[in-house]
Amino acid sequence: MNTDKVDDTDQIEDKYWQPRPRARPPWDTKYITFGFAYLQDMIEHSLIELLTNDETKVGIYLQQFPFPCYNVDFFMRSISRTLPLFMVLSWIFSVALLVKSIVYEKQERLKEQMKIMGLTNGIHWVAWYTVSIVLIAPSIFFLCVIFKHAKILQHSDPSIMGLLLFAFSFATTGQAFLFSVFFTKANLAACCGAIFYFTLYLPYAVVNQYEQTMTDWMKGIACLLSPVAFGLGTTYVSRFEEQGVGIQWDNISKSPLPDDTYSLSRCIGMLFLDGILYCLIAWYKEYVFPGKYGMPKPFYFPFTKSFWCGSSTAAHNTPDQPESGSVENVQCEAEPTHLKLGVKLQNLRKVYSAGKKLAVDNLSLNFYEDQITSFLGHNGAGRQLL
């Protein structure tokens, strides 16, 4: 008996299931081909003779279990192992381009200019998300059409594939937002963003190798990486497709493997959760570590009342009263408090590190809407700084 050729007994079926009977002697009927069944038969007959003192030889007849009709899709069988990789790679250029566009806007100070004109961070990210989805939506539609009519996934429901692709695009957009807040150079961001995006897919190989021994919470933790969640979901789709039933709405919450409670619906849910988490991390990092431009907020700012409720309108529109007895304030024109306050500088101080030169010291100034402000002064008075 050749023990190296006989199947292990720690699992009840092949790791890579195929819709056909095990009828090939060199690969499938290994217990007979490599001698295990004959050794087992001899041991059993010896025990029977020893316990019963009966040397009657009993004949043995072997017959395989019947198997229903099946179709062999050699093309699907060949691409089912690599379909997740191809699907992830199809988005790598979109990720690099999106990250580069966002960082370029920051590099050229376009974002700061729009914020001066009243743009908020929330509207800024919603605009980028809308642009990204509008650009990706046609590719999702054409992919679903190709999958169905090119007979790549001919048994699967195209609406489910559209939902899976949309969930992945949602998570990928959030991931691109997260990558962009760590860079200030557009070209470097595009290169590193593409590398990081593909690197996050590599743990899927480990998940695929140990899938049968992993629990649901282990798969859930691994699916916090959106490429892993998408790869696992695509694997479920390809397995249902190999079985000839395809992914449908009635089996979207089921697994094609026995004793497996994870499913495609959980993978889709994790993709939406990943997209939200990526956006939240990017939003938090941009406030706490804004980089070269912007004022950083304390790390606990989400738990402060002033961040969510803001300051009262009266506090913003009431200018600081000049101190009595100040010679400089005698000739100051009264501020137009009936107008809406746009920008308020309070006790602004700037010291250049080179030479420790004091440029602006304790300057307070209000800028109101519908007014034009100009600065007069000699060279070095701090006009360009303001």
C-alpha positions in Angstrom: 0.0 0.0 0.0 1.3 3.5 -0.9 0.3 5.7 2.0 1.4 8.9 0.3 -1.2 8.4 -2.5 -4.2 7.8 -0.3 -6.5 10.7 0.6 -6.4 12.1 4.1 -9.5 11.6 6.2 -9.6 14.9 8.0 -12.2 16.3 5.5 -15.3 14.8 3.9 -14.7 16.0 0.4 -12.2 17.5 -2.0 -11.0 21.0 -1.2 -11.7 22.1 -4.8 -15.1 20.5 -5.6 -16.0 19.7 -9.2 -19.4 18.7 -10.5 -18.5 15.1 -11.6 -18.3 11.6 -10.0 -15.0 10.3 -8.8 -14.5 7.7 -11.5 -10.9 8.1 -12.6 -8.8 5.2 -11.1 -5.4 7.0 -10.9 -6.8 10.0 -9.1 -10.2 9.2 -7.6 -10.5 5.6 -6.5 -7.2 5.8 -4.6 -8.2 3.4 -1.8 -8.5 0.6 -4.3 -5.8 1.7 -6.8 -3.1 2.1 -4.1 -4.0 -1.0 -2.0 -5.7 0.4 1.1 -9.0 -1.5 0.4 -7.2 -4.8 0.0 -5.2 -4.4 3.2 -8.4 -3.5 5.1 -10.2 -6.6 3.6 -7.4 -8.9 4.7 -7.4 -7.5 8.3 -11.2 -7.8 8.5 -11.2 -11.4 7.3 -8.4 -12.3 9.8 -10.4 -10.9 12.7 -13.6 -12.7 11.6 -11.7 -16.0 11.4 -10.1 -15.4 14.7 -13.3 -14.5 16.5 -15.7 -17.0 14.9 -13.3 -19.9 14.0 -15.0 -19.8 10.5 -12.7 -19.8 7.5 -15.4 -19.4 5.0 -14.3 -16.9 2.3 -16.9 -14.2 1.6 -16.9 -12.6 -1.8 -16.8 -8.9 -2.2 -18.6 -6.9 -4.8 -17.9 -3.2 -5.4 -20.0 -0.6 -7.2 -19.9 3.1 -7.2 -22.8 5.3 -6.1 -24.9 6.6 -9.0 -24.3 10.3 -9.9 -26.8 12.6 -11.6 -26.2 14.2 -15.0 -23.8 17.0 -15.1 -22.1 19.5 -17.4 -18.4 20.0 -17.5 -17.4 23.7 -18.1 -13.7 23.5 -18.7 -13.5 27.3 -19.2 -15.1 28.1 -15.8 -13.0 25.4 -14.1 -9.8 27.0 -15.5 -10.7 30.6 -14.4 -12.5 29.9 -11.1 -9.2 29.9 -9.2 -8.0 33.2 -10.8 -11.2 35.1 -11.2 -10.8 36.9 -7.9 -7.3 38.1 -8.9 -8.5 39.3 -12.3 -11.4 41.2 -10.8 -9.2 42.9 -8.2 -6.6 43.8 -10.8 -9.3 45.3 -13.1 -9.7 48.2 -10.5 -6.1 49.0 -9.9 -5.8 51.7 -12.5 -9.0 53.4 -11.2 -7.6 53.4 -7.7 -4.3 55.0 -8.8 -6.1 57.6 -10.9 -8.5 58.5 -8.2 -5.8 58.8 -5.5 -3.7 61.0 -7.9 -6.6 63.3 -8.7 -7.4 63.9 -5.0 -3.8 64.5 -4.0 -3.2 66.7 -7.0 -6.1 68.9 -5.8 -4.4 69.2 -2.4 -0.9 69.7 -3.9 -2.0 72.6 -6.1 -3.9 74.2 -3.1 -7.2 73.9 -5.1 -8.9 72.4 -2.1 -7.9 75.3 0.1 -9.1 77.8 -2.4 -12.5 76.1 -2.5 -12.7 76.0 1.3 -12.1 79.8 1.3 -15.1 80.1 -0.9 -17.2 78.2 1.6 -16.7 74.5 0.6 -17.0 72.1 3.6 -15.1 68.9 4.0 -18.3 66.8 3.8 -19.4 68.3 0.5 -15.9 67.9 -0.8 -15.8 64.1 -0.1 -19.4 63.6 -1.3 -18.5 65.3 -4.6 -15.5 63.0 -5.1 -17.5 60.0 -4.2 -20.2 61.0 -6.7 -17.7 61.5 -9.5 -16.0 58.1 -8.7 -19.3 56.2 -8.8 -20.5 57.9 -12.0 -17.2 56.9 -13.7 -17.3 53.4 -12.4 -21.0 52.7 -12.9 -20.7 52.2 -16.7 -17.9 49.6 -16.3 -20.1 47.8 -13.7 -23.0 47.6 -16.1 -20.9 46.4 -19.1 -19.1 43.8 -16.8 -22.5 42.4 -15.8 -23.6 42.2 -19.5 -20.3 40.5 -20.5 -20.6 38.0 -17.6 -24.1 37.0 -18.7 -24.0 37.1 -22.5 -20.4 36.0 -23.0 -21.3 32.9 -20.9 -18.7 33.5 -18.3 -21.2 33.4 -15.4 -24.1 32.2 -17.5 -26.0 30.6 -14.5 -25.7 33.6 -12.1 -28.1 36.4 -11.7 -26.5 39.6 -13.2 -28.3 41.8 -10.6 -26.4 40.1 -7.8 -23.1 40.5 -9.7 -24.0 44.2 -10.1 -24.6 44.5 -6.3 -21.3 42.8 -5.6 -19.4 45.0 -8.0 -21.1 48.2 -6.6 -20.2 47.2 -3.0 -16.6 46.7 -4.1 -16.5 50.0 -5.9 -18.0 51.7 -2.8 -15.3 50.1 -0.6 -12.5 50.9 -3.1 -13.5 54.5 -3.3 -13.3 54.8 0.5 -9.9 53.0 0.4 -8.7 55.6 -2.2 -9.8 58.4 0.1 -7.9 56.8 2.9 -4.7 56.5 0.8 -5.0 60.1 -0.4 -4.8 61.7 3.1 -1.4 60.3 3.7 0.3 61.9 0.7 1.0 65.4 -0.6 2.6 64.5 -4.0 0.2 63.3 -6.7 2.6 61.0 -8.6 4.0 59.4 -5.5 0.4 58.9 -4.2 -0.7 57.2 -7.4 2.2 54.8 -7.4 2.0 53.9 -3.7 -1.9 53.7 -3.8 -1.8 51.1 -6.5 0.9 49.1 -4.6 -1.0 49.3 -1.3 -4.3 48.3 -3.0 -2.8 45.1 -4.5 -0.9 44.3 -1.3 -4.1 44.3 0.6 -5.3 41.5 -1.7 -2.4 39.2 -0.8 -3.9 37.9 2.5 -6.7 36.4 0.4 -4.3 33.6 -0.6 -4.0 32.7 3.1 -7.7 32.8 3.6 -8.3 30.6 0.6 -5.7 28.1 1.8 -7.2 27.7 5.4 -10.8 28.5 4.6 -12.2 25.2 5.8 -10.6 25.6 9.2 -11.4 29.3 9.7 -14.4 30.3 11.8 -16.8 33.0 10.8 -15.2 35.7 13.0 -11.8 34.9 11.5 -13.2 35.4 8.0 -15.0 38.6 9.2 -11.7 40.1 10.5 -10.0 39.1 7.2 -12.8 40.8 5.3 -12.0 44.1 6.9 -9.6 44.3 4.0 -12.0 45.0 1.0 -9.9 43.1 -1.6 -10.1 40.0 0.6 -13.8 40.4 1.1 -14.3 40.8 -2.7 -12.0 37.8 -3.4 -13.9 35.6 -1.0 -17.2 36.7 -2.5 -16.1 36.1 -6.0 -15.0 32.6 -4.9 -18.5 31.8 -3.7 -19.8 33.0 -7.1 -17.5 30.8 -9.0 -18.2 27.7 -6.9 -22.0 28.1 -7.4 -21.3 28.6 -11.1 -19.3 25.3 -11.2 -22.2 23.5 -9.6 -24.4 24.6 -12.5 -26.8 26.6 -10.4 -25.1 30.0 -10.2 -25.5 32.6 -7.5 -29.2 33.5 -7.1 -31.3 35.5 -4.6 -32.4 32.3 -2.9 -28.8 31.1 -2.3 -27.1 34.4 -1.7 -27.1 33.7 2.0 -25.9 30.1 1.7 -22.5 28.6 1.1 -21.6 26.1 -1.6 -19.5 24.2 0.9 -20.9 21.9 3.6 -20.5 23.0 7.2 -19.7 26.6 6.1 -22.0 29.3 7.5 -20.3 32.2 5.7 -21.9 33.4 2.4 -21.8 36.0 -0.4 -24.3 38.2 1.4 -21.9 38.6 4.4 -19.1 39.5 2.0 -21.2 42.2 0.4 -22.2 43.5 3.9 -18.5 43.6 4.9 -17.7 45.5 1.7 -20.1 48.3 2.6 -18.8 48.3 6.2 -15.2 48.5 4.9 -16.1 51.6 2.8 -17.7 53.3 5.8 -14.7 52.5 8.0 -12.2 53.7 5.4 -14.1 57.0 5.1 -14.3 57.5 8.8 -10.5 56.9 9.3 -9.7 59.3 6.4 -12.1 61.9 7.9 -10.5 61.6 11.4 -7.0 61.7 10.1 -7.7 64.8 8.0 -8.9 66.7 11.1 -6.2 65.6 13.5 -3.3 65.6 11.1 -4.3 68.0 8.3 -0.7 68.3 7.1 0.8 71.6 5.8 -2.5 73.4 5.5 -5.2 73.7 8.1 -5.4 73.8 11.9 -5.2 70.4 13.6 -7.9 69.5 16.1 -7.4 67.5 19.3 -7.6 63.7 19.0 -10.8 63.8 21.1 -12.6 66.3 18.9 -15.5 63.9 17.9 -16.5 63.9 21.6 -16.7 67.6 21.9 -20.0 69.5 21.8 -18.5 72.5 20.0 -17.5 70.3 17.0 -21.1 69.0 16.4 -23.1 72.0 17.6 -20.7 74.8 16.7 -20.6 78.3 18.3 -23.6 80.6 18.5 -24.2 83.1 15.8 -24.0 86.0 18.2 -20.6 85.0 19.3 -19.4 84.9 15.6 -20.9 88.2 14.6 -20.0 90.2 17.7 -16.6 91.8 17.1 -14.1 92.2 19.9 -14.6 95.6 21.5 -11.5 97.8 21.5 -9.8 98.5 24.8 -10.6 102.0 26.2 -7.7 104.4 26.2 -5.9 102.8 23.3 -4.5 105.5 20.9 -4.5 103.1 17.9 -8.2 102.3 18.3 -9.4 106.0 18.3 -9.3 106.2 14.5 -10.8 102.7 13.8 -14.0 102.6 11.8 -16.9 100.8 13.4 -17.3 97.3 12.1 -20.4 96.4 10.0 -22.0 94.0 12.5 -25.1 93.8 10.4 -23.2 91.7 7.8 -22.4 88.1 8.1 -18.9 87.3 9.5 -16.8 85.3 7.1 -13.4 84.9 8.6 -12.2 85.9 12.1 -8.6 86.3 13.1 -8.0 86.4 16.9 -4.6 87.0 18.5 -2.7 85.8 15.4 1.0 85.5 16.0 3.7 84.3 13.5 7.4 83.9 14.1 9.7 82.6 11.4 12.0 79.8 12.6 14.9 81.1 10.5 16.3 84.0 12.4 13.4 84.0 14.9 11.9 87.0 13.1 8.5 88.2 14.4 6.2 88.8 11.5 2.8 89.3 13.1 2.1 89.9 16.8 -1.3 89.7 18.5 -3.4 90.6 15.4 -7.2 90.4 15.6 -9.2 91.2 12.5 -12.7 90.4 11.1 -13.6 89.9 7.5 -17.2 90.3 6.5 -19.1 89.1 3.4 -19.8 91.5 0.5 -16.7 93.5 1.4 -13.3 93.8 -0.2 -10.3 93.9 2.1 -6.9 95.3 1.1 -3.7 95.6 3.1 -1.3 98.6 3.0 2.1 98.7 4.5 5.9 98.7 3.8 7.9 95.6 2.9 8.1 93.1 5.7 4.9 94.4 7.3 3.3 90.9 7.0 0.9 91.6 4.1 1.8 88.5 2.1 1.5 86.4 5.3 -2.1 87.5 5.8 
